[in-house]
């Protein structure tokens, strides 16, 4: 079967960064990978007039809205729900029709495959997902924003592994159950926000690239965002033995380190998306 139809391939050379991928799209007439990507996205390259790709930075000033072809309404949503991953905007012209596509880019590493997909403060997530104050309180203990020593009366006596924060499996069974139930009941909303985003700049596609140093090739896989969300969101919601939270194939952890040590972060393994392709190809 044609690998382009499956959505993955191995290409010569390295292009596992945002700038190089934009260049490939902008050189779509002569670039085989770009033609395959556009074909996977449903475009007949023989009928395209032009393709223009630009990288969307994590921070956009209002003065740059026109440069990135973003409306003020989209900017408001983007600023509130902006994500930590790289994203490119593609303007495609077919005759007089102009279409915009947004691709989330992930660079996979065989040796250190975990990739941060979203990070924010507990308060930011509470505003997005509307969990109650009790849940927010315990999540802040989990991240260390609430220091356990200062809340002894509320949390009671327990054996802590880390004086700076609580692990979820150190919390009472009722609180653990409440947290798991919330993330189970709101799984679709949460997976959508951390992988796709919201508003006019939300990602419609995910492109994962993985460079092979041995033979100077790059593996890539391009999937529509709904397939990606279904893949990573499928599975049990549970507290792990290490005291973090697992939502399907996504892990919720305390950020730690610098900067933002007390933020929550969601991590996933981009390389796992190639497993989906291998299963489809069997």
Secondary structure in CASP SS format (residue, H / E / C, confidence):
PFRMAT SS
TARGET T0000
AUTHOR 0000-0000-0000
METHOD secondary structure of the structure
MODEL  1
X C 1.00
X C 1.00
X H 1.00
X H 1.00
X H 1.00
X H 1.00
X C 1.00
X E 1.00
X E 1.00
X E 1.00
X E 1.00
X E 1.00
X C 1.00
X C 1.00
X C 1.00
X C 1.00
X C 1.00
X H 1.00
X H 1.00
X H 1.00
X H 1.00
X H 1.00
X H 1.00
X H 1.00
X H 1.00
X H 1.00
X C 1.00
X C 1.00
X C 1.00
X C 1.00
X C 1.00
X H 1.00
X H 1.00
X H 1.00
X H 1.00
X H 1.00
X H 1.00
X H 1.00
X H 1.00
X H 1.00
X C 1.00
X C 1.00
X C 1.00
X C 1.00
X H 1.00
X H 1.00
X H 1.00
X C 1.00
X C 1.00
X E 1.00
X E 1.00
X E 1.00
X E 1.00
X E 1.00
X E 1.00
X E 1.00
X C 1.00
X C 1.00
X C 1.00
X C 1.00
X C 1.00
X H 1.00
X H 1.00
X H 1.00
X C 1.00
X C 1.00
X C 1.00
X C 1.00
X C 1.00
X C 1.00
X C 1.00
X H 1.00
X H 1.00
X H 1.00
X H 1.00
X H 1.00
X H 1.00
X H 1.00
X H 1.00
X H 1.00
X H 1.00
X C 1.00
X C 1.00
X C 1.00
X C 1.00
X E 1.00
X E 1.00
X E 1.00
X E 1.00
X E 1.00
X E 1.00
X E 1.00
X E 1.00
X E 1.00
X C 1.00
X C 1.00
X E 1.00
X E 1.00
X E 1.00
X E 1.00
X E 1.00
X E 1.00
X E 1.00
X E 1.00
X E 1.00
X E 1.00
X E 1.00
X C 1.00
X C 1.00
X C 1.00
X C 1.00
X C 1.00
X C 1.00
X E 1.00
X E 1.00
X E 1.00
X E 1.00
X E 1.00
X E 1.00
X E 1.00
X C 1.00
X H 1.00
X H 1.00
X H 1.00
X H 1.00
X H 1.00
X H 1.00
X H 1.00
X H 1.00
X C 1.00
X C 1.00
X C 1.00
X H 1.00
X H 1.00
X H 1.00
X H 1.00
X H 1.00
X H 1.00
X H 1.00
X H 1.00
X H 1.00
X H 1.00
X H 1.00
X C 1.00
X C 1.00
X C 1.00
X C 1.00
X H 1.00
X H 1.00
X H 1.00
X H 1.00
X H 1.00
X H 1.00
X H 1.00
X H 1.00
X C 1.00
X C 1.00
X C 1.00
X C 1.00
X C 1.00
X C 1.00
X C 1.00
X C 1.00
X C 1.00
X C 1.00
X C 1.00
X C 1.00
X H 1.00
X H 1.00
X H 1.00
X C 1.00
X C 1.00
X H 1.00
X H 1.00
X H 1.00
X H 1.00
X H 1.00
X H 1.00
X H 1.00
X H 1.00
X H 1.00
X H 1.00
X H 1.00
X H 1.00
X H 1.00
X C 1.00
X H 1.00
X H 1.00
X H 1.00
X H 1.00
X H 1.00
X H 1.00
X H 1.00
X H 1.00
X H 1.00
X H 1.00
X C 1.00
X C 1.00
X C 1.00
X C 1.00
X C 1.00
X C 1.00
X C 1.00
X C 1.00
X E 1.00
X E 1.00
X E 1.00
X E 1.00
X E 1.00
X E 1.00
X E 1.00
X E 1.00
X C 1.00
X C 1.00
X C 1.00
X C 1.00
X E 1.00
X E 1.00
X E 1.00
X E 1.00
X E 1.00
X E 1.00
X E 1.00
X E 1.00
X H 1.00
X H 1.00
X H 1.00
X H 1.00
X H 1.00
X H 1.00
X H 1.00
X H 1.00
X H 1.00
X C 1.00
X C 1.00
X C 1.00
X E 1.00
X E 1.00
X E 1.00
X C 1.00
X C 1.00
X C 1.00
X C 1.00
X C 1.00
X E 1.00
X E 1.00
X E 1.00
X C 1.00
X C 1.00
X E 1.00
X E 1.00
X E 1.00
X E 1.00
X E 1.00
X C 1.00
X C 1.00
X C 1.00
X C 1.00
X C 1.00
X C 1.00
X C 1.00
X C 1.00
X C 1.00
X E 1.00
X E 1.00
X E 1.00
X E 1.00
X E 1.00
X E 1.00
X C 1.00
X C 1.00
X H 1.00
X H 1.00
X H 1.00
X H 1.00
X H 1.00
X H 1.00
X H 1.00
X H 1.00
X H 1.00
X H 1.00
X C 1.00
END
